[in-house]
Amino acid sequence: MMRKNSAGFTLIEILIAIAIFSILSSIMILNFRGDAKTKELKNDCQKITDALRQAQTMALSGQQVTNGSGKSFIPDAYRFMPTCSGFPATCKSFSLIASSSPSFMMSKTRLDKSEIYGLNSLVINFIPPSADSSISVNGVATTSVNIKVRHTQNNTLSRCVSYNSISGRIDILDISKCN
């Protein structure tokens, strides 16, 4: 009696292949979601650094701003201020303000998927024409600040934006490098 060679797959082999494919797909989807949250956090940190650099540049150039009544002026300072609420304070937006008499809000930026935390009251002033800056945290003057930012959907995902008023350096750091 002769046996014929079969050229197909058995049902067990197909089920094992489908199971392996499903497991690998699940892992890839979870990694993609984690990477998306990391990217959202980086984008929000970049918004903060961009605003700080914009205020620095405006102070260096002595850029004029136009208030609501159409009047142009060079402010006494360009101010960065997070907008916070609650206790402990969480900030989901920040403002750039032309500080003069009266002060004028130049822009308000909302953080998409992140929040600034741990700072009840932060004010960074960039003073024209040399862009010297002053930092006040909870009413206390300091020379540097770490602005801690965390993802709103994953509190373990955090970074910080570090600003030093002496060197003028602005960096985005891992939370482990913030003090």
N, CA, C and O atoms as a DFTB+ gen file, in Angstrom:
716 C
 N C O
     1  1       0.822      -1.168       0.000
     2  2       0.000       0.000       0.000
     3  2       0.878       1.248       0.000
     4  3       1.808       1.349       0.801
     5  1       0.595       2.191      -0.884
     6  2       1.378       3.420      -1.014
     7  2       0.633       4.583      -0.359
     8  3      -0.584       4.723      -0.474
     9  1       1.422       5.409       0.334
    10  2       0.868       6.607       0.973
    11  2       1.097       7.819       0.119
    12  3       2.157       7.959      -0.490
    13  1       0.126       8.698       0.062
    14  2       0.293       9.943      -0.692
    15  2       0.906      11.009       0.222
    16  3       0.585      11.068       1.409
    17  1       1.787      11.852      -0.331
    18  2       2.357      12.986       0.412
    19  2       1.355      14.128       0.429
    20  3       0.846      14.530      -0.617
    21  1       1.074      14.646       1.611
    22  2       0.189      15.818       1.672
    23  2       1.054      17.070       1.727
    24  3       2.084      17.092       2.400
    25  1       0.637      18.095       1.028
    26  2       1.422      19.331       0.939
    27  2       0.786      20.455       1.746
    28  3       1.197      21.602       1.567
    29  1      -0.164      20.218       2.602
    30  2      -0.848      21.259       3.358
    31  2      -0.401      21.313       4.809
    32  3       0.485      20.574       5.237
    33  1      -1.047      22.220       5.563
    34  2      -0.771      22.375       6.987
    35  2      -1.878      21.695       7.772
    36  3      -3.014      21.595       7.308
    37  1      -1.539      21.235       8.953
    38  2      -2.576      20.660       9.815
    39  2      -3.265      21.786      10.563
    40  3      -2.754      22.904      10.634
    41  1      -4.411      21.489      11.113
    42  2      -5.178      22.482      11.881
    43  2      -4.392      22.973      13.093
    44  3      -4.448      24.157      13.424
    45  1      -3.679      22.103      13.740
    46  2      -2.871      22.471      14.906
    47  2      -1.784      23.466      14.503
    48  3      -1.568      24.448      15.212
    49  1      -1.107      23.240      13.401
    50  2      -0.062      24.149      12.943
    51  2      -0.624      25.541      12.639
    52  3       0.010      26.546      12.960
    53  1      -1.785      25.604      12.035
    54  2      -2.415      26.901      11.732
    55  2      -2.810      27.618      13.017
    56  3      -2.603      28.826      13.130
    57  1      -3.371      26.907      13.983
    58  2      -3.767      27.524      15.256
    59  2      -2.558      28.050      16.025
    60  3      -2.625      29.123      16.624
    61  1      -1.472      27.315      16.012
    62  2      -0.251      27.782      16.690
    63  2       0.286      29.042      16.008
    64  3       0.696      29.981      16.689
    65  1       0.287      29.075      14.695
    66  2       0.762      30.261      13.956
    67  2      -0.113      31.478      14.261
    68  3       0.407      32.581      14.433
    69  1      -1.428      31.293      14.329
    70  2      -2.348      32.399      14.648
    71  2      -2.110      32.894      16.070
    72  3      -2.119      34.101      16.312
    73  1      -1.897      31.977      17.015
    74  2      -1.650      32.367      18.413
    75  2      -0.368      33.182      18.531
    76  3      -0.348      34.203      19.218
    77  1       0.699      32.745      17.870
    78  2       1.965      33.482      17.906
    79  2       1.794      34.858      17.279
    80  3       2.282      35.850      17.822
    81  1       1.111      34.931      16.149
    82  2       0.866      36.213      15.489
    83  2       0.067      37.144      16.403
    84  3       0.369      38.336      16.464
    85  1      -0.928      36.642      17.102
    86  2      -1.753      37.450      18.006
    87  2      -0.938      38.003      19.164
    88  3      -1.080      39.174      19.516
    89  1      -0.099      37.188      19.751
    90  2       0.739      37.637      20.871
    91  2       1.706      38.724      20.419
    92  3       1.847      39.743      21.095
    93  1       2.363      38.525      19.299
    94  2       3.303      39.533      18.789
    95  2       2.588      40.837      18.427
    96  3       3.116      41.923      18.666
    97  1       1.407      40.730      17.861
    98  2       0.635      41.936      17.521
    99  2       0.250      42.710      18.775
   100  3       0.331      43.938      18.789
   101  1      -0.164      42.014      19.820
   102  2      -0.535      42.672      21.084
   103  2       0.647      43.421      21.678
   104  3       0.493      44.550      22.143
   105  1       1.814      42.810      21.668
   106  2       3.020      43.456      22.207
   107  2       3.354      44.709      21.400
   108  3       3.697      45.744      21.972
   109  1       3.257      44.619      20.091
   110  2       3.560      45.775      19.238
   111  2       2.586      46.917      19.483
   112  3       2.997      48.077      19.510
   113  1       1.307      46.616      19.662
   114  2       0.304      47.661      19.911
   115  2       0.576      48.340      21.245
   116  3       0.500      49.565      21.334
   117  1       0.891      47.573      22.286
   118  2       1.194      48.169      23.589
   119  2       2.420      49.062      23.521
   120  3       2.429      50.147      24.103
   121  1       3.456      48.619      22.815
   122  2       4.652      49.449      22.660
   123  2       4.341      50.722      21.886
   124  3       4.865      51.787      22.212
   125  1       3.512      50.627      20.885
   126  2       3.141      51.802      20.100
   127  2       2.413      52.821      20.970
   128  3       2.691      54.018      20.887
   129  1       1.491      52.359      21.797
   130  2       0.756      53.276      22.685
   131  2       1.688      53.942      23.684
   132  3       1.561      55.136      23.955
   133  1       2.623      53.177      24.233
   134  2       3.605      53.749      25.160
   135  2       4.471      54.785      24.480
   136  3       4.754      55.835      25.057
   137  1       4.895      54.503      23.260
   138  2       5.700      55.459      22.506
   139  2       4.902      56.715      22.180
   140  3       5.457      57.814      22.171
   141  1       3.615      56.566      21.914
   142  2       2.767      57.723      21.612
   143  2       2.674      58.634      22.831
   144  3       2.733      59.855      22.691
   145  1       2.531      58.064      24.019
   146  2       2.461      58.880      25.244
   147  2       3.788      59.580      25.509
   148  3       3.809      60.736      25.934
   149  1       4.884      58.889      25.263
   150  2       6.197      59.509      25.429
   151  2       6.359      60.679      24.462
   152  3       6.897      61.723      24.830
   153  1       5.899      60.505      23.243
   154  2       5.987      61.576      22.245
   155  2       5.104      62.764      22.638
   156  3       5.505      63.916      22.473
   157  1       3.905      62.488      23.158
   158  2       3.021      63.573      23.613
   159  2       3.685      64.370      24.737
   160  3       3.617      65.599      24.754
   161  1       4.326      63.665      25.676
   162  2       5.017      64.343      26.776
   163  2       6.170      65.194      26.238
   164  3       6.339      66.338      26.661
   165  1       6.956      64.655      25.321
   166  2       8.064      65.414      24.732
   167  2       7.551      66.654      24.007
   168  3       8.160      67.720      24.101
   169  1       6.434      66.527      23.282
   170  2       5.867      67.678      22.571
   171  2       5.456      68.776      23.547
   172  3       5.702      69.955      23.290
   173  1       4.831      68.400      24.666
   174  2       4.424      69.412      25.638
   175  2       5.636      70.058      26.313
   176  3       5.622      71.260      26.578
   177  1       6.676      69.283      26.593
   178  2       7.911      69.861      27.136
   179  2       8.536      70.813      26.128
   180  3       9.078      71.853      26.504
   181  1       8.463      70.460      24.849
   182  2       9.002      71.331      23.804
   183  2       8.232      72.645      23.727
   184  3       8.823      73.691      23.457
   185  1       6.923      72.606      23.961
   186  2       6.129      73.846      23.984
   187  2       6.643      74.785      25.073
   188  3       6.736      75.994      24.864
   189  1       6.975      74.222      26.236
   190  2       7.476      75.040      27.347
   191  2       8.830      75.636      26.993
   192  3       9.050      76.831      27.192
   193  1       9.750      74.813      26.465
   194  2      11.073      75.342      26.104
   195  2      10.969      76.381      24.995
   196  3      11.692      77.377      25.014
   197  1      10.086      76.163      24.037
   198  2       9.893      77.149      22.959
   199  2       9.409      78.486      23.518
   200  3       9.869      79.546      23.092
   201  1       8.476      78.432      24.477
   202  2       7.968      79.670      25.069
   203  2       9.060      80.395      25.851
   204  3       9.170      81.618      25.776
   205  1       9.867      79.646      26.599
   206  2      10.974      80.271      27.342
   207  2      11.979      80.903      26.382
   208  3      12.450      82.016      26.616
   209  1      12.306      80.195      25.306
   210  2      13.250      80.746      24.318
   211  2      12.667      81.964      23.604
   212  3      13.384      82.916      23.297
   213  1      11.356      81.925      23.342
   214  2      10.715      83.069      22.700
   215  2      10.803      84.302      23.605
   216  3      11.127      85.394      23.138
   217  1      10.516      84.130      24.887
   218  2      10.603      85.262      25.823
   219  2      12.041      85.770      25.919
   220  3      12.270      86.979      25.966
   221  1      13.009      84.853      25.949
   222  2      14.426      85.232      25.974
   223  2      14.794      86.048      24.743
   224  3      15.430      87.096      24.854
   225  1      14.397      85.574      23.586
   226  2      14.714      86.244      22.322
   227  2      14.050      87.608      22.242
   228  3      14.665      88.578      21.799
   229  1      12.803      87.683      22.667
   230  2      12.094      88.967      22.637
   231  2      12.783      89.985      23.547
   232  3      12.889      91.162      23.203
   233  1      13.256      89.518      24.717
   234  2      13.952      90.428      25.629
   235  2      15.292      90.870      25.050
   236  3      15.673      92.032      25.189
   237  1      16.004      89.962      24.410
   238  2      17.290      90.326      23.795
   239  2      17.126      91.337      22.670
   240  3      17.937      92.250      22.514
   241  1      16.069      91.162      21.892
   242  2      15.879      92.049      20.744
   243  2      15.103      93.314      21.103
   244  3      15.016      94.240      20.296
   245  1      14.538      93.359      22.312
   246  2      13.722      94.514      22.681
   247  2      12.493      94.628      21.808
   248  3      12.065      95.725      21.447
   249  1      11.933      93.480      21.473
   250  2      10.790      93.437      20.558
   251  2       9.586      94.174      21.131
   252  3       9.229      94.008      22.297
   253  1       8.982      94.977      20.294
   254  2       7.769      95.681      20.689
   255  2       6.571      94.754      20.587
   256  3       6.520      93.869      19.732
   257  1       5.607      94.971      21.472
   258  2       4.351      94.228      21.418
   259  2       3.225      95.234      21.268
   260  3       3.357      96.396      21.652
   261  1       2.140      94.784      20.719
   262  2       0.981      95.646      20.524
   263  2      -0.128      95.160      21.447
   264  3      -0.523      93.995      21.400
   265  1      -0.625      96.062      22.286
   266  2      -1.687      95.666      23.206
   267  2      -3.044      95.706      22.505
   268  3      -3.118      95.981      21.308
   269  1      -4.111      95.433      23.246
   270  2      -5.450      95.356      22.685
   271  2      -5.938      96.647      22.058
   272  3      -6.803      96.611      21.184
   273  1      -5.404      97.798      22.482
   274  2      -5.848      99.079      21.922
   275  2      -4.997      99.508      20.729
   276  3      -5.164     100.616      20.218
   277  1      -4.078      98.635      20.277
   278  2      -3.265      98.944      19.104
   279  2      -2.011      99.734      19.403
   280  3      -1.320     100.160      18.478
   281  1      -1.700      99.939      20.667
   282  2      -0.525     100.697      21.063
   283  2       0.694      99.769      21.155
   284  3       0.627      98.726      21.806
   285  1       1.806     100.142      20.507
   286  2       3.040      99.355      20.561
   287  2       3.951      99.875      21.659
   288  3       4.051     101.082      21.883
   289  1       4.612      98.950      22.341
   290  2       5.522      99.342      23.421
   291  2       6.524      98.215      23.666
   292  3       6.299      97.068      23.280
   293  1       7.630      98.566      24.314
   294  2       8.593      97.569      24.777
   295  2       8.310      97.362      26.254
   296  3       8.433      98.299      27.042
   297  1       7.936      96.157      26.639
   298  2       7.591      95.922      28.038
   299  2       8.798      95.999      28.973
   300  3       9.948      95.947      28.537
   301  1       8.509      96.121      30.253
   302  2       9.559      96.095      31.280
   303  2      10.162      94.694      31.388
   304  3      11.340      94.535      31.709
   305  1       9.332      93.679      31.114
   306  2       9.789      92.280      31.155
   307  2       8.840      91.430      30.333
   308  3       7.674      91.773      30.137
   309  1       9.367      90.316      29.858
   310  2       8.554      89.294      29.191
   311  2       8.436      88.163      30.195
   312  3       9.443      87.576      30.589
   313  1       7.240      87.856      30.605
   314  2       7.007      86.957      31.737
   315  2       6.421      85.625      31.283
   316  3       5.485      85.585      30.485
   317  1       6.992      84.522      31.809
   318  2       6.473      83.163      31.625
   319  2       5.797      82.758      32.922
   320  3       6.408      82.795      33.990
   321  1       4.520      82.368      32.822
   322  2       3.769      81.977      34.024
   323  2       2.860      80.788      33.723
   324  3       2.005      80.877      32.842
   325  1       3.032      79.672      34.445
   326  2       2.060      78.582      34.337
   327  2       0.732      78.993      34.965
   328  3       0.709      79.757      35.930
   329  1      -0.378      78.485      34.416
   330  2      -1.707      78.742      34.959
   331  2      -2.121      77.503      35.737
   332  3      -2.367      76.449      35.151
   333  1      -2.197      77.631      37.067
   334  2      -2.399      76.479      37.935
   335  2      -3.724      76.570      38.686
   336  3      -4.304      77.644      38.849
   337  1      -4.183      75.387      39.142
   338  2      -5.370      75.331      39.988
   339  2      -5.279      74.102      40.881
   340  3      -4.531      73.166      40.598
   341  1      -6.048      74.120      41.958
   342  2      -6.115      72.978      42.852
   343  2      -4.949      72.898      43.813
   344  3      -3.989      73.664      43.729
   345  1      -5.059      71.943      44.735
   346  2      -3.969      71.678      45.671
   347  2      -3.787      70.184      45.794
   348  3      -4.766      69.517      46.129
   349  1      -2.651      69.603      45.561
   350  2      -1.463      70.307      45.088
   351  2      -1.679      70.854      43.681
   352  3      -2.441      70.301      42.888
   353  1      -1.003      71.933      43.400
   354  2      -1.234      72.655      42.153
   355  2      -0.835      71.828      40.931
   356  3       0.236      71.223      40.896
   357  1      -1.712      71.815      39.937
   358  2      -1.388      71.258      38.624
   359  2      -1.699      72.334      37.597
   360  3      -2.703      73.039      37.701
   361  1      -0.835      72.448      36.614
   362  2      -0.944      73.506      35.616
   363  2      -1.091      72.868      34.246
   364  3      -0.222      72.110      33.814
   365  1      -2.172      73.166      33.570
   366  2      -2.422      72.583      32.259
   367  2      -2.182      73.589      31.139
   368  3      -2.400      73.274      29.969
   369  1      -1.733      74.796      31.486
   370  2      -1.418      75.797      30.474
   371  2      -0.408      76.788      31.058
   372  3      -0.121      76.778      32.255
   373  1       0.119      77.635      30.185
   374  2       1.035      78.690      30.616
   375  2       0.831      79.896      29.720
   376  3       0.304      79.787      28.613
   377  1       1.256      81.048      30.218
   378  2       1.080      82.300      29.486
   379  2       2.410      83.020      29.315
   380  3       3.309      82.908      30.150
   381  1       2.517      83.760      28.214
   382  2       3.586      84.733      28.022
   383  2       2.947      86.103      28.164
   384  3       1.981      86.426      27.474
   385  1       3.494      86.900      29.063
   386  2       2.888      88.186      29.400
   387  2       3.905      89.293      29.175
   388  3       5.065      89.174      29.569
   389  1       3.461      90.368      28.542
   390  2       4.276      91.573      28.414
   391  2       4.024      92.368      29.685
   392  3       2.955      92.953      29.861
   393  1       5.002      92.386      30.561
   394  2       4.850      93.012      31.867
   395  2       5.165      94.493      31.760
   396  3       6.292      94.885      31.455
   397  1       4.168      95.295      32.011
   398  2       4.307      96.747      32.026
   399  2       3.134      97.278      32.827
   400  3       2.496      96.528      33.565
   401  1       2.853      98.514      32.694
   402  2       1.697      99.057      33.390
   403  2       0.701      99.547      32.359
   404  3       0.936     100.612      31.789
   405  1      -0.382      98.862      32.075
   406  2      -0.785      97.564      32.627
   407  2      -0.139      96.423      31.848
   408  3       0.354      96.618      30.737
   409  1      -0.146      95.224      32.447
   410  2       0.402      94.040      31.789
   411  2      -0.536      93.574      30.683
   412  3      -1.735      93.852      30.706
   413  1       0.035      92.857      29.712
   414  2      -0.728      92.418      28.546
   415  2      -0.366      90.971      28.233
   416  3       0.811      90.643      28.085
   417  1      -1.373      90.105      28.130
   418  2      -1.116      88.702      27.804
   419  2      -0.856      88.577      26.308
   420  3      -1.716      88.904      25.489
   421  1       0.341      88.102      25.959
   422  2       0.701      87.930      24.552
   423  2       0.182      86.603      24.010
   424  3      -0.287      86.539      22.873
   425  1       0.262      85.547      24.813
   426  2      -0.226      84.240      24.362
   427  2      -0.502      83.344      25.562
   428  3       0.101      83.484      26.626
   429  1      -1.422      82.429      25.356
   430  2      -1.713      81.403      26.357
   431  2      -1.666      80.074      25.619
   432  3      -2.334      79.896      24.601
   433  1      -0.870      79.142      26.138
   434  2      -0.682      77.852      25.489
   435  2      -1.173      76.749      26.411
   436  3      -0.804      76.693      27.584
   437  1      -2.000      75.881      25.873
   438  2      -2.516      74.742      26.636
   439  2      -1.657      73.520      26.348
   440  3      -1.312      73.242      25.200
   441  1      -1.318      72.801      27.404
   442  2      -0.594      71.545      27.251
   443  2      -1.609      70.481      26.844
   444  3      -2.666      70.363      27.463
   445  1      -1.294      69.710      25.810
   446  2      -2.256      68.763      25.250
   447  2      -2.516      67.576      26.160
   448  3      -3.665      67.328      26.526
   449  1      -1.496      66.846      26.529
   450  2      -1.658      65.596      27.272
   451  2      -0.841      65.567      28.551
   452  3      -0.667      64.502      29.143
   453  1      -0.334      66.717      28.993
   454  2       0.560      66.763      30.142
   455  2       0.143      67.882      31.080
   456  3      -0.723      68.699      30.768
   457  1       0.792      67.891      32.247
   458  2       0.558      68.964      33.210
   459  2       1.855      69.250      33.962
   460  3       2.678      68.361      34.184
   461  1       2.013      70.510      34.346
   462  2       3.131      70.921      35.185
   463  2       2.680      70.671      36.615
   464  3       1.551      71.007      36.975
   465  1       3.550      70.083      37.439
   466  2       3.152      69.799      38.815
   467  2       4.262      70.174      39.790
   468  3       5.426      70.307      39.412
   469  1       3.877      70.339      41.048
   470  2       4.845      70.592      42.106
   471  2       5.246      72.047      42.279
   472  3       6.025      72.357      43.180
   473  1       4.742      72.944      41.452
   474  2       5.057      74.369      41.588
   475  2       3.758      75.131      41.831
   476  3       2.912      75.219      40.940
   477  1       3.599      75.677      43.027
   478  2       2.378      76.421      43.303
   479  2       2.371      77.768      42.602
   480  3       1.325      78.234      42.151
   481  1       3.523      78.385      42.512
   482  2       3.591      79.706      41.903
   483  2       4.974      79.901      41.283
   484  3       5.973      80.014      41.993
   485  1       5.018      79.939      39.954
   486  2       6.275      80.137      39.241
   487  2       6.144      81.349      38.334
   488  3       5.171      81.485      37.593
   489  1       7.139      82.230      38.402
   490  2       7.204      83.383      37.513
   491  2       8.654      83.516      37.047
   492  3       9.576      83.592      37.859
   493  1       8.836      83.542      35.726
   494  2      10.163      83.788      35.156
   495  2      10.063      85.055      34.326
   496  3       9.294      85.116      33.367
   497  1      10.836      86.064      34.690
   498  2      10.864      87.345      33.979
   499  2      12.145      87.454      33.163
   500  3      13.239      87.222      33.678
   501  1      12.004      87.809      31.889
   502  2      13.141      88.108      31.015
   503  2      13.124      89.617      30.777
   504  3      12.161      90.157      30.233
   505  1      14.188      90.282      31.186
   506  2      14.211      91.740      31.208
   507  2      15.050      92.269      30.046
   508  3      16.225      91.926      29.917
   509  1      14.432      93.120      29.187
   510  2      15.195      93.693      28.075
   511  2      16.157      94.759      28.579
   512  3      15.916      95.290      29.663
   513  1      17.201      95.101      27.894
   514  2      17.629      94.607      26.595
   515  2      18.620      93.450      26.688
   516  3      18.993      92.891      25.656
   517  1      19.059      93.072      27.886
   518  2      20.104      92.046      27.996
   519  2      19.546      90.643      28.235
   520  3      20.305      89.674      28.284
   521  1      18.243      90.531      28.382
   522  2      17.568      89.255      28.654
   523  2      18.006      88.648      29.976
   524  3      17.932      87.433      30.161
   525  1      18.468      89.501      30.906
   526  2      18.683      89.001      32.258
   527  2      17.349      88.471      32.745
   528  3      16.294      88.963      32.342
   529  1      17.392      87.479      33.604
   530  2      16.126      86.916      34.049
   531  2      16.099      86.756      35.558
   532  3      17.130      86.661      36.224
   533  1      14.892      86.731      36.060
   534  2      14.674      86.470      37.482
   535  2      13.630      85.370      37.589
   536  3      12.668      85.328      36.822
   537  1      13.838      84.479      38.554
   538  2      12.925      83.367      38.784
   539  2      12.385      83.475      40.190
   540  3      13.125      83.700      41.147
   541  1      11.077      83.311      40.296
   542  2      10.428      83.303      41.606
   543  2       9.563      82.051      41.699
   544  3       8.669      81.841      40.879
   545  1       9.837      81.215      42.713
   546  2       9.051      80.013      42.967
   547  2       8.427      80.165      44.344
   548  3       9.132      80.259      45.349
   549  1       7.101      80.187      44.385
   550  2       6.358      80.375      45.632
   551  2       6.811      81.647      46.366
   552  3       6.872      81.673      47.595
   553  1       7.121      82.686      45.608
   554  2       7.522      83.969      46.177
   555  2       8.972      84.048      46.592
   556  3       9.393      85.076      47.123
   557  1       9.757      83.004      46.373
   558  2      11.165      82.976      46.760
   559  2      12.022      83.054      45.503
   560  3      11.838      82.281      44.563
   561  1      12.964      84.000      45.497
   562  2      13.853      84.169      44.346
   563  2      14.868      83.034      44.306
   564  3      15.362      82.594      45.344
   565  1      15.172      82.567      43.104
   566  2      16.152      81.499      42.901
   567  2      16.854      81.716      41.568
   568  3      16.411      82.525      40.753
   569  1      17.948      80.995      41.345
   570  2      18.691      81.163      40.097
   571  2      18.385      80.084      39.075
   572  3      18.724      80.233      37.901
   573  1      17.747      78.992      39.505
   574  2      17.385      77.945      38.547
   575  2      16.098      77.265      38.995
   576  3      15.719      77.304      40.165
   577  1      15.440      76.641      38.020
   578  2      14.188      75.955      38.330
   579  2      14.058      74.726      37.441
   580  3      14.472      74.733      36.281
   581  1      13.481      73.679      38.001
   582  2      13.126      72.484      37.247
   583  2      11.606      72.429      37.174
   584  3      10.928      72.244      38.184
   585  1      11.090      72.589      35.979
   586  2       9.645      72.555      35.759
   587  2       9.276      71.110      35.456
   588  3       9.557      70.607      34.368
   589  1       8.643      70.439      36.423
   590  2       8.313      69.020      36.271
   591  2       7.012      68.869      35.496
   592  3       6.009      69.515      35.797
   593  1       7.053      68.000      34.494
   594  2       5.915      67.782      33.604
   595  2       5.619      66.287      33.571
   596  3       6.524      65.474      33.381
   597  1       4.345      65.927      33.758
   598  2       3.968      64.512      33.698
   599  2       2.781      64.340      32.760
   600  3       1.981      65.252      32.552
   601  1       2.696      63.142      32.204
   602  2       1.599      62.801      31.298
   603  2       0.326      62.641      32.133
   604  3       0.362      62.032      33.203
   605  1      -0.785      63.177      31.659
   606  2      -2.029      63.127      32.447
   607  2      -2.625      61.730      32.514
   608  3      -3.367      61.437      33.452
   609  1      -2.328      60.855      31.555
   610  2      -2.888      59.505      31.562
   611  2      -1.950      58.472      32.159
   612  3      -2.350      57.331      32.394
   613  1      -0.693      58.865      32.409
   614  2       0.289      57.946      32.976
   615  2       1.218      58.754      33.881
   616  3       2.203      59.323      33.410
   617  1       0.909      58.805      35.178
   618  2       1.671      59.638      36.118
   619  2       3.117      59.202      36.280
   620  3       3.939      59.976      36.772
   621  1       3.444      57.983      35.879
   622  2       4.830      57.543      35.998
   623  2       5.693      58.063      34.849
   624  3       6.919      57.970      34.904
   625  1       5.069      58.600      33.825
   626  2       5.777      59.132      32.667
   627  2       5.984      60.630      32.877
   628  3       5.058      61.423      32.710
   629  1       7.221      61.012      33.250
   630  2       7.521      62.410      33.592
   631  2       8.858      62.840      33.004
   632  3       9.736      62.018      32.739
   633  1       8.989      64.133      32.809
   634  2      10.229      64.787      32.393
   635  2      10.281      66.122      33.112
   636  3       9.344      66.497      33.817
   637  1      11.367      66.824      32.933
   638  2      11.407      68.181      33.463
   639  2      12.129      69.106      32.494
   640  3      13.030      68.704      31.757
   641  1      11.698      70.355      32.527
   642  2      12.345      71.412      31.753
   643  2      13.165      72.210      32.761
   644  3      12.624      72.791      33.702
   645  1      14.460      72.228      32.550
   646  2      15.377      72.898      33.462
   647  2      15.763      74.259      32.876
   648  3      16.138      74.364      31.709
   649  1      15.663      75.298      33.713
   650  2      16.087      76.636      33.276
   651  2      17.026      77.220      34.310
   652  3      16.728      77.208      35.505
   653  1      18.170      77.735      33.855
   654  2      19.150      78.378      34.714
   655  2      19.267      79.835      34.300
   656  3      19.625      80.132      33.160
   657  1      18.964      80.747      35.222
   658  2      18.955      82.167      34.871
   659  2      20.360      82.741      34.707
   660  3      20.522      83.768      34.048
   661  1      21.362      82.118      35.277
   662  2      22.729      82.631      35.159
   663  2      23.288      82.334      33.773
   664  3      23.828      83.225      33.118
   665  1      23.160      81.090      33.326
   666  2      23.694      80.719      32.009
   667  2      22.671      80.939      30.892
   668  3      23.040      81.045      29.722
   669  1      21.385      81.008      31.253
   670  2      20.334      81.132      30.252
   671  2      20.022      79.816      29.567
   672  3      19.318      79.791      28.557
   673  1      20.537      78.729      30.105
   674  2      20.381      77.415      29.484
   675  2      19.015      76.817      29.786
   676  3      18.528      76.875      30.916
   677  1      18.401      76.236      28.746
   678  2      17.097      75.584      28.843
   679  2      17.261      74.159      28.315
   680  3      17.686      73.965      27.176
   681  1      16.921      73.157      29.144
   682  2      17.082      71.762      28.744
   683  2      15.840      70.957      29.122
   684  3      15.137      71.285      30.078
   685  1      15.586      69.903      28.355
   686  2      14.582      68.912      28.716
   687  2      15.337      67.708      29.242
   688  3      16.177      67.142      28.543
   689  1      15.038      67.307      30.490
   690  2      15.773      66.233      31.145
   691  2      14.838      65.108      31.574
   692  3      13.634      65.316      31.726
   693  1      15.402      63.906      31.771
   694  2      14.653      62.838      32.408
   695  2      14.359      63.255      33.843
   696  3      15.141      63.981      34.457
   697  1      13.250      62.804      34.367
   698  2      12.843      63.187      35.714
   699  2      13.879      62.755      36.753
   700  3      14.011      63.393      37.797
   701  1      14.612      61.679      36.475
   702  2      15.629      61.190      37.414
   703  2      16.795      62.180      37.559
   704  3      17.511      62.142      38.560
   705  1      16.990      63.059      36.575
   706  2      18.071      64.042      36.618
   707  2      17.628      65.371      37.228
   708  3      18.431      66.295      37.357
   709  1      16.364      65.467      37.599
   710  2      15.865      66.678      38.259
   711  2      15.981      66.502      39.752
   712  3      15.795      65.403      40.276
   713  1      16.283      67.565      40.424
   714  2      16.358      67.478      41.884
   715  2      15.127      68.035      42.528
   716  3      15.021      68.042      43.754
